[in-house]
């Protein structure tokens, strides 16, 4: 199924949610799961939410246990963070299923290998710099490379690194598990070439992918010339990392006008990084990449 079809289903799900039509949503999602098994993880998660909103704990347990039986696992942080699941999270049977799902999720992390993708400059002799790219939640290194490649000129080397934490969505990864993030941070340092180019190393990330960037700066594991943070969504539980972070001279936070996830992180980064940091608000944008990303990156690089 094309991503566009999943977006169509998502729009219908949100429409049901806004209208309070929880039972209709459950019927729709059950049928969709039969038709589109390749996106079962997303559909199952929405079924859990609507079962909880319908105060049907038995159904929520049945759906979650079925997911586990079919190799689809949810980290507890995902379940705990969604307010739609408040009702079922109080149910002892659901708690047991959630704990089992989380343990299976941790086991998958232990068997996931570090992956990264590289786009080398067209002419090594004309290398300008090296950008390390971090995808957001429910994404991967290939998608990160696609999202950024058009914004950096072909004189830049791009290295997109991938989280070690598999998502419940197919071919996608998350940034929740601290040990997994720490492992990615350590392994990222090892893949950066000794000669990054005259503009140095720039770290670029989206959403939750800005957390490993903050850890790299905090631990001073990599000398960087700057960072571009799109919709930085550092969780409150990790916000203290920023307090002990040594920021590079140039940091740009790009935040959508309607972004509900990034404002607090961006404001904290700005207050701690000082004059070298800028928050740029993009009108009519939510938690997403701005269309003008190429010009944003070009201007940023010119100021390094």
N, C-alpha and C positions, 0 to 999 in steps of 0.2 A: 504494500500500500504506500502511495506517495505521501510525503510529509503534508502536502496540501489537504489530503483527505483526513489526516489526523487533526489538522487545524480546524477543519469543518466540524468534526465530532466534538472537539473542545469547545467551539462556539455554541453548539447545541447544548452541551453539558452546562456551560455557564448560564445559558438562557434558562434552563430548567432550575438552576440554583437560584437565580435572581427572582424567579416567579414562585419559588417555594414548592415546585412540583417534584417532590423527591421520589415518589413512587413511579411517576412517569419516567424519570431519569434512570431509575434502577432497571426498568423494563427495556429501555433504549440501550443501556450499556451492556446488559446481558446478551442482547441480540448482536450488538456490535462486536462483543468479544468472540462470539461464534464465527462472525464473518471475517474478523481481522485478528487472528491469533498472534501475528507478529508484533502487535502492539498491546499484548495482554497486560503487561505491567502497568501502563498508564490507565487502562480501562478498569483493571482490578482496584487500583488505588481510588479512582473515582467511585467505584461501587462501595468501597469501604466507607467513604465520606458520606454518601447518600444513605447507606444503611444506618450509620450513626445519627444522621440528621432525622431519620425516620424512627429513631430510638428502637431499632431492631438489632439487638446484640447478637441474637442467634444467627441472623443472616450474616452479620459482619464476621463472626467466628467461622462460619461455613466458608465464606469467601477467602478469608486469610489462610485457613487451613488448606483449602484447595490450592491456593497459590504456592504454599510451601511444598505441597505434594508434587507440584509441577515445576519446581526449581526456580520460583520467583520469590525473592526475599526483599524485605524492607528493613532498613536500619531503624532502630527505635527512635533516633532523632527526627526522622521524617514523620513518623506517626505522631510523636509528641508535639511537634511544632505546628500541626494543622488544627486550628480551632474547631473544624467540623468533626473531628474525631474525639472531642472531649467526653461525649457520652459513653462511647464504647470503651474508652481507656479506663473507665471505672469498673468495667466488668472483669471479674477474676479469670474467666475462661479466655476472654480476649487478651488479657495481660499475659497469660501463659503462652498463647499462640504468638503474640508479639515478641516475647522473649525468645521463643524457638526460632522465629524468623530472623531476629537479630543475630543469634548465634550462627546460623547458617550464612548470614551475610558476612560475618567476621571470618568464617572459614574460607569464603570466596576471596576475600582480600588477601589472605595468606597465600593463595595460589595464583595471584595475579602478578604478572611481570611488568617491570617498568618499560614504557614505550614512549618514543619520541619521533617526531618527523622533522626533516630538515629541507629547507629550500636554500640551496647555495646561490651566491651571486652569479650573474652571467659571466662576469670576468673577475676571477680571484684577485687579479692585480689592481682592480678598481674597487675593492671592498671598502665600504664606508663605515659599516657598523654591524652589530649583531643584536637582534631582538629575540628575547625569550618570551614565548607566548603561553598563557595559561587559560584554558577554556573555563567556562562556567559550569554549574551543576547540570547534569543530564546532557552532557556534550562529550566531545573527545578531541584528541590532538588533530585529527584530519579536518574536523570542522573548524577548529581554531585557526589552522593554517589557511583554510579557505576564507575565513572572515577577515583576516588581516593582510593576506598577500597582496591585495590590490591597493593597500594603503602605504606600504613600504616600497620604495623603488627597487629595481632589480640589482642595485648595487649593495643591498643589504642582505645579510644572511639571516634567515628566520629559523628558529628552533621551537617547535611546538611540543610541549611535554604533556603527558597524560596522567591523570590521577590513577592511583592504585585501587580505588574503591569502586567496584562495579555498581551501576545503578540497576533499579528494577526495570528500566527501559532498555530496550535492545541497543547494543553498541554504544552505550553512554556510561559516564562515570560521574562520581560525586566527590565533594570535598567536605566530609563530616568527620571521619575518623582521624584522630590526632596522630596516631602512629603511622598511618598511611601517608598523611601529609608530610610528616617529618622525614619519612623515607624518600618521598619525591623531592623534597628540598635538598637533601644530601646528594641524591643521584643527579639532580639538575646541574649542580656545580661541576660534576665530573664530565659532562658532555659539552661544556663551553670551551671552544678552542682557545689556546693560549694567546692568539692574536685576534682580538675581536674587531679590529679596524679602528681608524682614528676617532670615530664618534663613540667608541666604547660599547658597553652593553646596556641596552634598554630593556626593562621588564615591562611587559604589557599584559593586562588581564581583564577579564570580564566577571562581574558579580562575585560569587564565592571564590573564584580563581584568584582574587586579589589577596586572599589569606596566605597562600604560600609565598606570595611576593613580600608581604609584610614580615613573614618569618625569615626570608632571605636577608632582608634589610636589618632586622633585629639582631640576627646572629653574625652579621657582617661576613657572610660566607663568600660573597661575590662582590667585587668592585663594580658598581654600576654608575652610569652617567645620568640616569633619569628613569622615570616610570610613567606609564600612561594607564590609568585605572578607569575602566568604563563601568559605571554603575557599581562601584565597590560595595560589596555586601559582607562586611566583616561581622560575624555573629556577636551578640552582646557578651557571650561567654568567653570570647577571644579578644574583646576590645582592649583589654589590658596590655596585649602584645604591642599595640601602637604606642603606649606610654613609654616603652623602653626601646623603641625603634629609632635607629639613626638613619634619617631619610637622606637621599641624594639631593643635590642642589636643585634639581628640576623635577617637579612632580605635578602632573595634570590629572585632575579628577573630572570626568565628563558624566554629568548626571541629567537624566531626563526630567522635565518639568513635572511629570506625573509618576516619577519613580518613588515607590513607597518603601524600597528596601535599602537605598544607598545614601540617603541624606545624612543620617547620623554618622556613618563611617567617613563620608567625605568631609563633614564639618570637623570631626576629630583630627583627621589627617591634616587639614588646613591649619588648625590651631597649633598642632605639634610641629609641622614641617616649616612653618613660618613663611618668610617672603618668597621662598623658592617654590611654594605650592600655589596652585590655582584651581578653583572650582569653576567649571564652565557648565552652565545650565542650558539645556537644549529644549526649546519650546515644543510642546505637543508630542513629547517623547515619554514613553514609560520606561520599564526596565529592559532596555534593549540597546543595540548598537545604533549610533546615529548614522543617517545617510551620508553626512558630510565627513565621515571618518577619514578619508584620504587627505582632505585639506587640514583636518585637525592634526594628523600625524605629521604632515609636511611642515606645518608651522612649528610644531613641537620640536622636530629635529633641527630646524633652523635656529632654535634658541638654545641648543645644547652648548 
